[in-house]
């Protein structure tokens, strides 16, 4: 792994214009990781362009810098660094509009922590450590190569770690994760300040409260209540997504219900496309395996996948439930 860290450093040193890319499912870890890299690479004198194929979801706007993420690749770049993803299906938007072909013409570095994913064959360097977040991986690479990190960069790394570990409370949290947070605090990061900013900017529109109630009333339970599922149709996606991701309004409540081991939020589109977000408790840590089976990826507590041209959603949902049931039995 250390040789890969060295290779990453050598590629960065030899590059002037760098694209930092997120997949089509941006979350707190991916955006914070991208912003951390922007800060670190910018301090090294690099020209950095943040790219994601889709608009940043409104619930991520609490992270200062989100508006710098654009949907188009720059006309000139030397390398691409993909953060928090190592599955080509999660780059569908860039693939559909032809921009992925540009990415393939330059060296691609993957910095990820989703060990269950199959990888991207055209990547030059893939670092897919088993870590709590991509921010932790970036911290390791920077520390190994003695690359300085500003307080701003360290703040973004802290957000990344805290986001994917649910505040250092998941089973994936290690003593190393806690030591990194301690180092970041010693470096000037204020965890309370970051959380205050997050809470203030994540306040929701009042119309979302009754909508959340409607969502929770529609939750379905399967396999002796161990699997909780919500389905969000296109009309609701269209109405509410600009204010908040409908899936995230319900998933935590579903996951925290007695007996539930895995919570799944489906979104259905008029084109036949279906996406799924998966969140698991410690006794049902199969999210990555379930997502990978359906062409997606993630880690054992949080993952996602998408399927195009689903003709019969009811039948497709049954297949997902059956696979989830099978995987839960295997870890009993």
N, C-alpha and C positions, 0 to 999 in steps of 0.2 A: 504493500500500500504506500510506503514512503517513497518508492520510486515513482509512483503515479503523482504524488504530491509535487515531486521535483519536476516532472514533465509538465504539469499544469503551470508551475511557475515559469518554466522556460518558454512555454507558448505565450503566456501573458507578457513576458518581457519583450518578446519579438513582435508583439502586436501593438498597433496604435488605436485602431477603431474596433471596439468590442460590443457585440450584441449580447445582452442578458435576456434570455427568453423564458417565459412562463408558459405552461400548457393551458389548455382550454378550460381548466377547472381551478382557477386561482383561489388561494385561500390565504390565511394569515401567514403561514409558513412560507409559501412561495413568494408573496409580495414582499414580506420583510426580508427574505433572503436576497431577492433581487435588489432591493434598496440598499442592503448592506454591501453587496458587491459593487453597486454603483458608487457608493461612498469610498470603499477601499480602493477600487481601480481608479477612480477620479483623483484620489490623492497621489496615485502613482503617475499621474499625467496622462492617463488614457482617456480617449473620447468614448463615452459609454451611452448606448441607446437601449432603453428598456422596451421590450416588445411582448405583447400578448395578443393572440388572435381575437379575443373578445374584450368587451369593455370591462373595466374593474367593477365588481359588484359593489353596491352602495354600502354594504356592511363593512367593507374594507377601507372606506374613505377616512377612517380615523387615523390611518397611517399617513403622516405627512410625506408627500412625494408620490402618492398614487396617481396624480394627474399627469406625471411625466411618462407614464406607460403609454406607448402608442401601438396602433394595430398594424403599422406598416414597417417593414425592414428598411433601414437606410440604404441609400444608393451605393455606399461603400462601407465595407467592414472586413476585418481580417479573420476573426474567429467568433464563434457563438458559444456561450455558456448557458446550458439549459439547467434550470434549478427545479428541484422538487418533483421531478418526473423523469422516467426512463422508459416510457412506452410510446411508440410512434403514433398509436391511435389517439393519444391525447393531444396531438398536434393537427387534428383534423382540419381546423379552419385554415391554417397556413397551407396544408396540403391541397385543399379545395381551391384556394385562390392562387396557387402556383408559387407561393413564396417559400414553401418547404424545399423546392428544387434549388433555390438560391442558398439555403442553409447547407445543403449537401455539397455545394461547391467549395466550402471552406471547412477548416477543422472544427469539429464539434466536441466540446467538453461537457460531460454530464456530471453534475453534483447533486446527489440524491441520497435518500435514506430508506427507500422502499425496496427492501431486499427481495420481495416476492416477484418483482417485475422481470420480464424476459429480456429487457434491454433494447437498444437501438443499434442495429448492425452497422450503420454508417458513422457511428460516433468514433472519434479518434481516441478519446480517453473517457472512461466511465469510472467514476468513484461513487459507489452505491453502498456506503457503509451502513451497518445496522446501528442507527443513532435515533435519538428522540425527534430530531428535526434536521432539515437541511442547514439551518443556521449553525448547528453544532458541527456539521461537516465543514462548512466554510471557516469556522473558527479554527478547526484542526489544521486545515490547509494553510491558513494565514500564519498560525503559530509555528508550524513546522518550517515554513519558508522565511520566518522573521519579517513578515510583511506587517507594517504598522497598521493599527486600527484606531480611528478617531472615536471619540465618545459617541458621535452620531452612528457610526457603523456598529459599535458595541450595543447601542440601544436597539437597533434593528435586529441584531442577533438575539438579544434577550427576548424581544417580541416573538421571534420565530420559535425559540425554545418554549416559551411560556404558552404560546398558542397551541402547538401540537401536543404538549404535555398536559394541557388543561391546568396550567398553573402548577406544574411539577407533581401532579396527583395520579397520573396513569401508571400502570404496571411497567410501561416501557421506560419510565424515568429511572435513570441510574445515578449512582454516586458521582459519576463523571459529569452528568448533566448538572447536578447541583454544584459541583466544584466550578464548572464553567460560569454558572450564574454568579457564584461568589466572586470569581475573578472579574466579571463584568461590573459588579457593584463596586469592587475595589477600584476599578478603572474610572468610576464616575457615573455609572448608570443608576438612576433612581427608579426602582420598580414601582413605587407608589405613584410617582409622577407619570410614568407610562400608563398605569392602570387608570389614573384619574382622567387622563386625556382620552383613553379608550372609552370609558364609561360616558363621558360627556358627548363625544362625537357619535356614539352608537345609540343615542336616544332615538326611539322609533316614532314614526307618525302614529297618531292615535287610532287611525283606521286599522292598523295592524293588530291591535289587541283583540277586537271581536273576530277578526279573520283567524287569528291563532286559535281562538275557541272553536271555530268551525272546523279547522283542520283536526284538532284533537278529538272532536266528536266523530271523525271519519276514520280514526285509526283502527286497523284490523289486526287481530291476533291469531297466530297459528302455532302449531306444534306445542300444545299445552301452554300457550301464552309466552313461549320463549322467543318468538319472532314477532316483532311489531312492524306493521307496514302502513305507509300513507301514500296515496296517489294524488298527484297534483296535475290537473289538466291544463292545456294550453291557455284557456281563457284566464285562469288565475295567474299563470306565469306572466302573461301579458300585462295584467292589471297591477300586480304587486312586486314584480322583480326589481323595478327601478327604485323601490323603497327598501326592500330587504329580500334576501333569498328565502322563498317560502319553505324550502326544505329545512333550513336552519331554525325556523320558527318552531318546528315541531320535534326535531330529532332528539334534542336533549331530554325533553319531557317523556318521550317514548322510551328512551334508553334507561331513564331513571324510574320506570314503572316496575313494581315488584314482579319478579319472575321473568322479565324480559332479559334476554342475553344479547340479542342483536336487533337493531332498528334500521329499517331501510326506507328511504324516501324516493319514490319514483316520480319523474316528471315525464308527461306524455305530450307529444307535439303533433300538429296536424299532418306532418309529413310522414308519420309513422316512426319517428325517432323517439327513443326512450333513453333517459339518463337515470342513474341511480347513485345516491349517496348512502354510504353504509357507516354506521357507528356501532361499536361493540363494547360490552362490559368485559371485565377481566375473566369471567367464566364462559365467555363466548367469543374469544379472540380469533375470529375467522375472516375478518373483513378483507384482508389482502388476498387470501386464497379464493374467496367467493368472487371478488372482482376480477381476478386473473382468469378464472374459469370463463367469464363472459367478455374477455378481451380488454379488461381494464387493469388497474393496479392500485397499490397503496400499501399500508402496513397493517398489522393484525388488528388494530383498534379502529382505524379510519381508512376508508378506501372508496373507490367509485368506478363506474364503467358506463359505457354508452352503447346502444345498439341502434342501427339504422334500419329503416324499412320493416319494422315489426308489424306484421299483418294482423295478428291476434294477440292483443296485449294480455287478455285474461290467461291465455295459454302460456305466454311468456312469463307472466308473474308466477304461475304454477311451477314452471321450471326453476325459477330462482328460489322459490320457497323449498322445493324438493332438494335442490343442491345445498341450500343453507341447512336444512334439516339433516342431510347426510353428513355435512362437515361438523355440525354440532355433536352428532353421535360419535364421530371419530375422536373428538377431544374430551369426551366424558370420562 
